[in-house]
């Protein structure tokens, strides 16, 4: 049985990827993300790719509200970008909701992994925010 989440670091590309094998509980998700943020390989300006492309079950709106709150709290002053890659319309819609609700964190939702990777790697100067796809 596949674990609900696994993590892959790409220090050269300055990102960590959370790969979803199943929809985790919020507590499972939070524990994995906290472990990434505390990992010595993780540095300010890294991106986090939440790769949901392997599952087609959307998170609930309550779950996404908690995710946004966590992202906002953990993103203050560290320049982390959060890209969500989805494979189904409902998950994409939940990701778009997260984009709109985030205040301190920068979240974008994508249907295409390559677009998400390009956005995470974009120049982070003011005015170069880019958009989701």
N, C-alpha and C positions, 0 to 999 in steps of 0.2 A: 504494500500500500504506500502510495506517495505521500510525503509529508505535505501539510497545507502550504508551507512556505519554505523556500530556501534562499540563500543569499550568495551572490557572486560579486566580488570586487574587481574593478578594472581601474587600477591606480593610474595607469598611463592616460586613460580617457577621463579620469577624475569623476568616477561614478560608482555607485553600488546598485545592483539590480536585485530586486525582490521578485522571485519567480513563484507564482501561485500554482499549486497543484490542486487546490480546493479552496473554497471560501473559508477563511479562518475566522475564529472569533475575534472580536476587537482586541481582547487581551493578548491573544497569540500574535496578532499583527503588531501591537504596540511593543511587545517584548522583543520581537525581531528588529523593529526599527530602532528601538533604544540601543540594542546591541550594535547596530551599524553606527549610530551617532557616537558611541563610546569607543568604537574600534580605533586603534592607533593609526590604521591606514586611512581613516576618514579625516578629511581636512576641510577647512572653510572653503566654500566655493564648489564643493562636490555636488553632483546631481544624484537624485535617487529615482531610479526607473522602477515603477510598480508594474510589473509585467503580468497582466491578467489575461493575456491572449490565449492561455491554455484552458481557461474555464469560461463557461457561458452563464454563470449564475450571478446576477448583480447583487451588490451589497444593498442593504436597506438604507432608506434615507436617514434613519437614526444613527446607523453605523457611519455613514458619510459625514454627518454632523460632528460626530466624535473625532473622526479622522481629520477633518478641517481644523477643529479646535487644537488637536495635537500638533498638526503641521504649523499652525499659527504660533503656538507657544514655543515649539522647538526651532522655528526658522528665524526668530528675532535676531538680527545682526549677523547671521552666518552665511547669507547668500545662497542657501540651498534651493535648488529648483527641483520640483517634484513632477515627473512625467508619468501619466497613467496610460498604459496601452491596453485596449479592450478588444474583444472579438465579437461582441453582440451589441445591439442597439440599446438595450436597457442599461447595460453597464456604461456605455458611452454617455448616456443621458445622466447617470449618477455622477460620472466624472465631470461633466459640464456643470452640474449643480455645484460640485466642490470648487470648481474654478471661480464661480460667481460669489461664493460665500467666503472664500479665503481672503483675509485682510493682510496679515503680515507675511504669509507664505505665498510662494509662486507655484501654482498648480496648473498644468495643462493636460488635456486628455487627447489621445490620438487613437486612430484605428490602425495606423501603420507604425511598426517598430522603428523603421529607418527614420521616419520623420521625427519621432520622439528622440532618437539618438542625436539627430542633427540639432534639434532645439536645445537639448541639454548641453551640447558642445558649443553653442553660439556664444559670441562675444557678450559679456555681461555688463557692458557700459550702459548708462542711462539711454533710453530710447531704442534699445536693441532687443526688446522683449520677445518678439515673434508671436506666433499663434498656434493653436491646436488644429488638428485635422481630422 
